[in-house]
Amino acid sequence: MKLTSRERIERVFQNKEIDRPVFKLWGAGLNTEWALHPAYLPVNRLAAETTDLFGGAGFPFNIYVGQDPGNCVETYVTEADHPDWRYKHTVFHTPKGDLHMIDRVSTKGEPSFIIEYMIKEPEDIDKLLSMEYLPYPLERSGYDNAVGQMGDRGVVMIGMDHAAYAVQRLTGSEMLAYLSIDEHERLHELIRVYSDRLRVHTAAILDLGIRNPIFSWVGPELYLPPLMRPVDFEEFVHDMDKPIGDAIHNAGGHVWVHSHGKVADFIDSFIDMGVDILNPLEPPKNGDIDMNRIIARYGNRIGWEGNIEIQDILLAPEERLRDLIDECVEAGWKSGRFVLCPSAGYMEYPQPTEHYINNLMFYLRYGLEAVERCH
């Protein structure tokens, strides 16, 4: 059996036999001409030639205000204390008063970070819930164009927001933890409202008649221990996400979810909420996934993606990276539903070292060789 990249990926979602593990470099795509740094250009080209591609397409959606019919969201930028940075201000003008967030953003492609969160006290939740919400009308031409461009080189996933993550973006993890104890009902109501909006949005996409759609989202990691309690994960992630996953499956679709952290004790929950492929399955110390043990327990009940830490591609000697790839492929292939993939996107470092670029090229060449041996 020899499958195209599209067929291979789709069959992992569908839990059908495949010819070899899927081979992925997170962030790789058909566009090989743009790069965060020129050193990435040869990586772009080799990845487009050798890997099974996961593209993305979105539908207009804003979980907080929808179309913002009252122009209640204001954004502006001010100077920071260094020319490499700017302050991006976001203000929600709500019927019950303004909410203000400040994000320190880089002018050179470095990661940004929030220095002032939107929700500073419990009453701010009431302000959020007082905002008018009007969903966008949807049409599928952009999605269809993305699928046509991708062809047999891979799949196009429909990127979705996540209700619990949307709340954490406004609170930060410290305030979120306090709210989960001191203002539990308020927090539950906010996440439920956002989850309801996502369910309506999902239904609208499904009503467009897309064949076997694949949906993707990130965010559950922010509700795993030690940031939150196991019971919080079940209430705010599993219970809120499951109706969305069920609706997608009932329409013939599938679900891809990204969750860093220690997920080994929550695999049953991910399966029950409808996750078909879970990423990135970090090994210790960042995570707790031993591929041999977890696959011995769960087999092919879920698709397994990842288990190569991006830190190892950044820093490890080539011999170590070779061993990690061999171990990962050998363990993952036992499930019949495995995607070899690093734990993060490859083009997230504005000034990549020569060692990192060389390791990326080695990952692409040797990783393909390793999965091909599984035929």
PLY file of the C-alpha trace (Angstrom):
ply
format ascii 1.0
element vertex 375
property float x
property float y
property float z
element edge 374
property int vertex1
property int vertex2
end_header
0.00 0.00 0.00
1.36 3.41 -0.99
-0.62 6.41 0.20
-0.47 10.10 -0.62
0.25 12.47 2.25
-3.40 13.50 2.34
-4.61 9.90 2.46
-2.04 8.97 5.10
-3.01 11.80 7.46
-6.74 11.29 6.94
-6.42 7.60 7.75
-4.65 8.37 11.04
-7.65 10.53 11.99
-10.00 7.75 10.86
-8.07 4.98 12.64
-7.47 3.07 9.41
-4.40 1.18 8.27
-1.54 3.34 6.94
1.61 2.51 5.02
4.03 4.23 7.41
3.97 6.86 10.18
3.06 10.39 9.18
6.12 12.66 9.04
5.64 16.28 10.09
7.65 19.42 10.74
5.27 21.66 12.63
4.85 24.92 10.74
5.97 23.62 7.35
3.76 24.37 4.38
3.56 24.98 0.67
4.88 28.55 0.90
8.66 28.21 0.87
9.51 31.83 0.01
8.85 33.54 3.36
11.03 32.97 6.41
11.48 34.65 9.77
15.23 34.53 8.99
16.94 33.69 5.66
18.62 30.68 7.29
15.22 28.95 7.39
14.74 29.02 3.61
16.48 25.69 2.85
14.50 24.12 5.72
11.28 25.43 4.17
12.10 23.89 0.79
13.19 20.50 2.12
10.16 20.28 4.44
7.78 21.05 1.56
9.38 18.22 -0.43
9.65 15.54 2.25
6.98 15.94 4.94
3.25 15.29 5.15
1.76 18.77 5.36
-0.82 20.12 7.80
-2.25 23.37 6.49
-4.78 25.64 8.07
-7.86 27.64 7.17
-10.08 29.72 9.37
-13.54 31.17 9.43
-14.15 34.65 10.89
-14.80 34.41 14.60
-14.22 36.54 17.69
-15.25 34.73 20.85
-15.50 37.94 22.87
-17.63 40.22 20.67
-18.25 38.55 17.33
-18.58 41.22 14.65
-18.28 43.99 17.27
-21.35 45.83 15.96
-20.98 48.61 18.52
-17.25 49.17 17.95
-16.67 48.25 21.55
-13.09 47.02 21.02
-10.34 49.64 20.78
-6.67 48.91 20.08
-3.72 51.26 19.96
0.07 51.13 20.31
2.40 53.20 22.50
6.17 53.37 22.84
7.88 51.04 25.32
11.07 51.56 27.31
13.22 50.03 24.53
13.08 50.44 20.72
12.81 46.66 20.26
9.41 46.69 21.96
6.01 48.35 21.77
2.99 48.33 24.07
-0.20 47.12 22.39
-3.29 48.24 24.29
-6.67 46.52 23.94
-9.70 48.14 25.53
-13.15 46.57 25.79
-15.80 49.27 26.17
-18.55 47.35 27.95
-21.96 48.55 29.20
-20.67 48.08 32.74
-17.32 49.82 32.27
-14.02 49.56 30.41
-11.53 46.65 30.56
-7.90 47.25 29.61
-5.09 44.86 28.60
-1.46 45.67 27.70
0.70 43.35 25.61
4.46 43.96 25.21
5.16 43.09 21.57
8.49 42.76 19.80
9.50 44.71 16.72
11.93 41.92 15.80
9.79 38.80 15.91
10.48 37.79 19.51
7.59 36.33 21.58
5.30 38.88 23.17
4.01 38.77 26.71
1.11 40.33 28.55
2.03 42.78 31.29
-1.52 43.76 32.27
-4.43 41.33 31.99
-7.99 42.28 31.13
-9.60 40.62 34.16
-8.23 42.05 37.39
-11.13 41.40 39.77
-14.22 39.15 39.79
-16.58 41.95 38.75
-14.71 42.21 35.45
-16.36 38.93 34.44
-19.74 40.66 34.71
-18.43 43.41 32.43
-17.37 40.83 29.82
-20.75 39.13 29.90
-22.53 42.44 29.40
-20.95 42.92 25.94
-23.11 42.46 22.87
-22.22 39.45 20.72
-23.13 38.99 17.06
-21.67 36.02 15.10
-20.15 36.44 11.66
-21.87 35.08 8.55
-19.79 32.27 7.03
-18.93 31.10 3.54
-16.51 28.39 2.45
-14.60 29.77 -0.55
-11.42 30.47 1.45
-11.42 26.97 2.87
-12.05 25.42 -0.56
-9.18 27.43 -2.05
-6.81 26.22 0.69
-7.84 22.59 0.08
-7.37 23.01 -3.66
-3.88 24.45 -3.21
-2.89 21.69 -0.78
-4.02 18.88 -3.09
-2.53 15.52 -2.13
0.38 17.04 -0.20
-1.59 17.06 3.04
-4.72 18.18 4.84
-6.25 21.53 5.75
-7.41 21.88 9.35
-10.05 24.39 10.44
-8.51 26.42 13.23
-10.80 27.05 16.20
-10.63 29.13 19.35
-11.02 27.38 22.71
-13.42 28.53 25.41
-11.24 27.86 28.44
-8.14 29.24 26.72
-10.06 32.39 25.74
-10.69 33.05 29.43
-7.08 32.37 30.45
-5.88 34.92 27.88
-7.81 37.55 29.82
-6.90 36.44 33.35
-3.44 34.91 33.27
-2.82 31.69 35.16
-2.53 33.22 38.65
-5.86 35.04 38.55
-7.47 32.03 36.88
-6.43 29.81 39.78
-7.88 32.27 42.31
-11.14 32.52 40.37
-11.47 28.74 40.19
-11.67 28.68 43.99
-13.13 32.00 45.07
-15.45 32.74 42.12
-16.12 29.30 40.76
-19.67 29.94 39.56
-18.70 33.17 37.80
-15.78 31.46 36.07
-17.92 28.49 35.04
-20.55 30.81 33.56
-17.98 32.74 31.51
-16.43 29.59 30.05
-19.89 28.15 29.38
-20.96 31.26 27.45
-17.81 31.10 25.32
-18.30 27.36 24.80
-21.87 27.98 23.63
-20.57 30.49 21.08
-18.08 27.95 19.81
-20.77 25.29 19.48
-22.89 27.66 17.38
-19.84 28.56 15.27
-18.98 24.88 14.78
-22.55 24.10 13.73
-22.46 26.94 11.20
-19.27 25.54 9.67
-20.72 22.04 9.54
-23.83 23.41 7.83
-21.62 24.47 4.92
-21.41 20.82 3.88
-17.63 20.37 4.05
-16.73 16.71 3.54
-14.86 15.09 6.44
-13.70 18.38 8.02
-10.76 18.37 10.43
-10.97 20.87 13.30
-8.02 21.95 15.44
-7.56 23.91 18.65
-5.07 24.61 21.42
-5.47 25.54 25.08
-6.21 22.52 27.33
-2.64 22.62 28.69
-3.49 25.75 30.69
-5.95 23.76 32.81
-3.66 20.83 33.62
-1.82 20.43 36.93
0.12 22.16 38.36
-1.62 25.26 36.98
-5.10 23.93 37.81
-6.62 20.95 39.59
-7.63 17.74 37.77
-11.26 18.51 38.58
-10.90 21.88 36.84
-9.64 20.19 33.68
-12.65 17.89 33.66
-15.14 20.71 34.24
-13.68 23.48 32.09
-12.06 21.47 29.29
-13.60 17.99 29.01
-17.19 18.96 29.80
-17.11 22.09 27.63
-15.27 20.53 24.67
-17.09 17.21 24.49
-20.33 18.55 22.92
-18.24 20.24 20.21
-16.26 17.06 19.56
-19.46 15.00 19.44
-21.05 17.39 16.92
-17.95 17.24 14.71
-17.87 13.43 14.82
-21.59 13.14 14.16
-21.03 15.16 10.98
-18.18 12.89 9.82
-15.41 15.21 10.96
-12.33 14.83 13.14
-10.46 16.71 15.86
-6.78 17.60 16.38
-5.78 19.09 19.75
-2.53 20.61 21.00
-1.79 20.35 24.71
1.66 20.71 26.22
2.39 19.51 29.73
1.80 16.28 31.60
-1.15 14.67 29.86
-0.64 10.96 30.65
-3.34 10.89 33.34
-5.85 12.66 31.06
-5.73 10.49 27.93
-9.11 8.95 28.77
-10.61 12.44 28.94
-9.10 13.48 25.61
-10.45 10.32 23.99
-13.92 10.80 25.50
-14.12 14.44 24.38
-13.48 13.31 20.79
-9.80 14.03 20.18
-8.56 11.98 17.22
-4.93 13.18 17.29
-3.25 14.58 20.41
-0.10 16.72 20.10
2.76 17.08 21.23
3.15 14.20 23.76
6.16 15.65 25.52
8.53 13.23 27.27
9.95 14.03 30.72
10.91 16.52 32.02
8.53 18.93 30.29
5.92 16.21 29.95
5.29 12.69 31.20
4.74 10.60 28.06
6.70 7.36 27.73
5.59 6.25 24.27
6.05 2.54 24.87
4.03 2.60 28.09
1.25 4.87 26.88
0.74 2.94 23.62
0.84 -0.37 25.48
-2.08 0.98 27.53
-4.17 2.72 24.85
-3.03 1.26 21.52
-4.83 2.87 18.59
-7.70 4.43 20.54
-6.25 7.87 19.74
-3.72 9.21 17.25
-0.32 10.07 18.73
1.63 13.08 17.43
4.99 14.41 18.60
7.37 13.20 21.32
10.44 14.98 19.89
11.22 18.01 22.06
12.10 21.15 20.12
14.87 21.75 22.72
16.64 18.63 21.44
16.56 19.93 17.88
17.86 23.24 19.18
20.67 21.88 21.31
21.34 18.13 21.06
24.22 16.64 19.08
23.22 14.93 15.86
23.89 11.47 17.29
21.48 12.10 20.14
18.82 13.38 17.76
19.23 10.25 15.63
18.65 8.03 18.68
15.59 10.02 19.74
14.03 9.72 16.28
14.69 5.98 16.18
13.20 5.43 19.64
10.19 7.61 18.90
9.34 5.96 15.58
9.83 2.44 16.94
7.49 3.10 19.86
4.92 5.18 18.00
4.54 2.84 15.04
3.26 0.09 17.33
-0.02 2.01 17.56
-0.52 2.27 13.80
-1.64 5.90 14.40
1.58 7.85 14.79
2.79 11.25 13.57
6.48 11.99 14.07
6.65 15.69 14.97
8.62 18.16 17.13
6.88 19.68 20.14
6.67 23.19 18.64
6.83 25.07 15.38
10.30 25.22 13.91
10.36 28.87 12.81
9.85 30.53 16.19
13.40 31.75 16.78
14.29 35.05 15.07
18.05 34.36 15.22
18.53 30.61 14.61
21.95 29.15 15.29
23.85 27.18 12.66
23.53 24.11 14.90
19.75 24.48 14.99
19.47 24.81 11.21
21.74 21.79 10.72
19.65 19.75 13.15
16.44 20.76 11.38
17.89 19.57 8.09
19.03 16.35 9.75
15.57 15.83 11.28
14.01 16.16 7.82
16.44 13.80 6.10
16.79 11.17 8.81
13.21 11.42 10.01
11.97 10.54 6.53
14.38 7.62 6.41
13.15 6.40 9.80
9.45 6.45 8.91
10.11 4.90 5.50
11.71 1.91 7.21
8.27 1.13 8.67
6.76 0.14 5.31
0 1
1 2
2 3
3 4
4 5
5 6
6 7
7 8
8 9
9 10
10 11
11 12
12 13
13 14
14 15
15 16
16 17
17 18
18 19
19 20
20 21
21 22
22 23
23 24
24 25
25 26
26 27
27 28
28 29
29 30
30 31
31 32
32 33
33 34
34 35
35 36
36 37
37 38
38 39
39 40
40 41
41 42
42 43
43 44
44 45
45 46
46 47
47 48
48 49
49 50
50 51
51 52
52 53
53 54
54 55
55 56
56 57
57 58
58 59
59 60
60 61
61 62
62 63
63 64
64 65
65 66
66 67
67 68
68 69
69 70
70 71
71 72
72 73
73 74
74 75
75 76
76 77
77 78
78 79
79 80
80 81
81 82
82 83
83 84
84 85
85 86
86 87
87 88
88 89
89 90
90 91
91 92
92 93
93 94
94 95
95 96
96 97
97 98
98 99
99 100
100 101
101 102
102 103
103 104
104 105
105 106
106 107
107 108
108 109
109 110
110 111
111 112
112 113
113 114
114 115
115 116
116 117
117 118
118 119
119 120
120 121
121 122
122 123
123 124
124 125
125 126
126 127
127 128
128 129
129 130
130 131
131 132
132 133
133 134
134 135
135 136
136 137
137 138
138 139
139 140
140 141
141 142
142 143
143 144
144 145
145 146
146 147
147 148
148 149
149 150
150 151
151 152
152 153
153 154
154 155
155 156
156 157
157 158
158 159
159 160
160 161
161 162
162 163
163 164
164 165
165 166
166 167
167 168
168 169
169 170
170 171
171 172
172 173
173 174
174 175
175 176
176 177
177 178
178 179
179 180
180 181
181 182
182 183
183 184
184 185
185 186
186 187
187 188
188 189
189 190
190 191
191 192
192 193
193 194
194 195
195 196
196 197
197 198
198 199
199 200
200 201
201 202
202 203
203 204
204 205
205 206
206 207
207 208
208 209
209 210
210 211
211 212
212 213
213 214
214 215
215 216
216 217
217 218
218 219
219 220
220 221
221 222
222 223
223 224
224 225
225 226
226 227
227 228
228 229
229 230
230 231
231 232
232 233
233 234
234 235
235 236
236 237
237 238
238 239
239 240
240 241
241 242
242 243
243 244
244 245
245 246
246 247
247 248
248 249
249 250
250 251
251 252
252 253
253 254
254 255
255 256
256 257
257 258
258 259
259 260
260 261
261 262
262 263
263 264
264 265
265 266
266 267
267 268
268 269
269 270
270 271
271 272
272 273
273 274
274 275
275 276
276 277
277 278
278 279
279 280
280 281
281 282
282 283
283 284
284 285
285 286
286 287
287 288
288 289
289 290
290 291
291 292
292 293
293 294
294 295
295 296
296 297
297 298
298 299
299 300
300 301
301 302
302 303
303 304
304 305
305 306
306 307
307 308
308 309
309 310
310 311
311 312
312 313
313 314
314 315
315 316
316 317
317 318
318 319
319 320
320 321
321 322
322 323
323 324
324 325
325 326
326 327
327 328
328 329
329 330
330 331
331 332
332 333
333 334
334 335
335 336
336 337
337 338
338 339
339 340
340 341
341 342
342 343
343 344
344 345
345 346
346 347
347 348
348 349
349 350
350 351
351 352
352 353
353 354
354 355
355 356
356 357
357 358
358 359
359 360
360 361
361 362
362 363
363 364
364 365
365 366
366 367
367 368
368 369
369 370
370 371
371 372
372 373
373 374
